[in-house]
Amino acid sequence: MNGEPCEVWFYHLERSSVDQVLPELLEKTLARGWRALVRSEDPGLLEQLDEKLWTYRDEAFLPHGLAVEPLPERQPVLLSTDGANLNDAEALFVVDGEPGDLAGFARCILIFDGQSEPAVIAARGVWTRSKAAGHPVAYWRQGESRGWVKQG
């Protein structure tokens, strides 16, 4: 990237699931001209997200693929169980687990379930470590109506 530290954004889910919010966040990422790497430690969740990204809207789909499929480097959105940035993504989406090495990413988006105490505790740990490492951090919470409200 440009030598700037990776921004780390936290998305606190309160009323929606990851497969409901991820498509819109990925659309915004692609509209910005960026590629995205979506990482989950759960291959089953990645398969679920793969299906959702093809079918979430009747009039559109998000071009994407799984890292285990041929030509992962050509995918604008790549779904993977590890942090290898095979598609040269600017944005890393973490839907479970730790972000890992953020070198090469402009932004890391950590999406976590606010109803899960372990997920909230883990996100707080990532926040603390990210700030200590000099990464700009931002916290987004689902608003009362549709959309997100920046909290800090």
C-alpha positions, 0 to 999 in steps of 0.5 A: 500500500502507500506506507500508511498503517492499515485502518481497523474498522469494527462492525458490531452486529446487533440485529443482523447476521454476517451474511446479511451485512457482508454483501453491502459492505463488499459492494462499497469496497468494490465501488471504491476500486478495491479488491477484498479478502474475506477470511473465516476460520470456518470453511462451512461459513465460507461456503454459506457466504459463497452461496449468499453472494451469488443470490443475495439480490435478484438483479445483481451478484458480487463477483467472487470465488473461494481460495481453494478454486482455480485462479484465486488471484483473479477474484475481486472478492476472495473467500479464504480460511487463511490470511494469504492475500492471493488476490492483492486485496486492499480490504481484509474482512474478518468474520471470525478469528484474529486479523493476523498480519495487516501488512499490505492492506489499507483497511481491515473490517472486523465483523462481530456478533454483539450477542456473543460474549466471546466475540465481543471480548475478542473484538475488544482485544483486537481493538486494544492491540490494534491501537497499541500497534498504531493502527487508526481504529473506528467502531460502527454499530447498527443504527436504529434504522437501516445502516451504520452509526460511527461510534468512535 
